[in-house]
């Protein structure tokens, strides 16, 4: 990252810290860790300026999606090509907003204005924007069609659409439809009502804090209050988010002196808290320490809003009769609908690829864009690449994953343009700053080895103040002014 962008990032971070009466030096001192400089920023005098060799390769590149993944990739391409011809197709003006901040809004730590950004402030110079949605793809002819009927041709296509939030599959919430994280979600909020919330949209995060305060006050008044949280049966972006909002509710309840009247229960669809065993064990220990209940293999399928009942499809296995051939007991799968009363219900919705991708030749049977997991190149169409949440990649739907992916994608796309071997390899790195309290974060870093891959010489399963500083103060400027410049 060059000096100009480091100074921009540090300036923004210093502004955020000073708003809380803290200097960067004080923050590092409070952290008690010299290597905090990795996150708190280094001085420009010590920064190593990245050396970029521009390519003269020419091609018409179209990027579908103008969020973090799409804009970061466009910015990186403009840095690496002498004469770039890039078009972004994105209808939403706030598509560049900072989604990792939704959790902090949902707990009243940030306000919505802290994460809203205008897309056009981050679109690189020379990159064209079509304010429309791509609805039909014809990869055989290297064309796509927008909702308004514009036919767009390309030499290379990059799919960075993100996901849709599939609330409509839940019985009782059909009117909510499918939602997007950014933009207007009044229809969704109306469908959810005043006891159901979700931090997976910007507006929904604001509503989550409103509803949370209502039921914290109820618990403080002495009434026993049930807080229920879900995790769906599909891949989701930021798999830690459903747990983060539980931890933050718990923190706010303790802060209000209302914890003893609140019951917090998590209903995840899977059979573990986290796909990496070390982080799973740490989270279970945290839940037990905080008296947060949980029940595995439960998928939310229905909500009775009037009765405030959440209905889950609960699955388990039982030991059956002895099998003399296999010389083992049979395993009998069981399932039943369980009805769970709630006062406060937080839904992490099922998440799917946009219908227009899933139903096109570019999508897989599951809807996602099938790519080589290392090169990010489509498995059938060699001039198509995909990045971010819509790509069919294991354990990689986070902004931290995109930070590793977009440079690999750009290197490989340019290599393909030049007719050379695709050398860039994405190793599956993912990071989840798991907020466990107001003031502590467990930094869960891992890759496809399903093992912790910590950036610090510290036990990664321990919650730390330094990682809270990173989450609240450092990551946003690094993302908005580092990644979206194509340099971080």
PyMOL commands that set and color helices and strands:
alter all, ss='L'
color gray80, all
select helices_A, chain A and resi 3-18+24-31+34-40+68-80+99-106+112-114+119-121+167-169+174-176+186-192+202-220+241-255+259-261+277-290+355-358+388-390+399-417+465-481+483-485
alter helices_A, ss='H'
color red, helices_A
select strands_A, chain A and resi 60-64+85-89+128-130+134-138+143-146+151-153+156-159+163-166+178-179+196-197+225-231+262-268+293-294+298-304+309-323+328-341+344-346+350-353+384-386+430-437+440-446
alter strands_A, ss='S'
color yellow, strands_A
deselect
rebuild
show_as cartoon
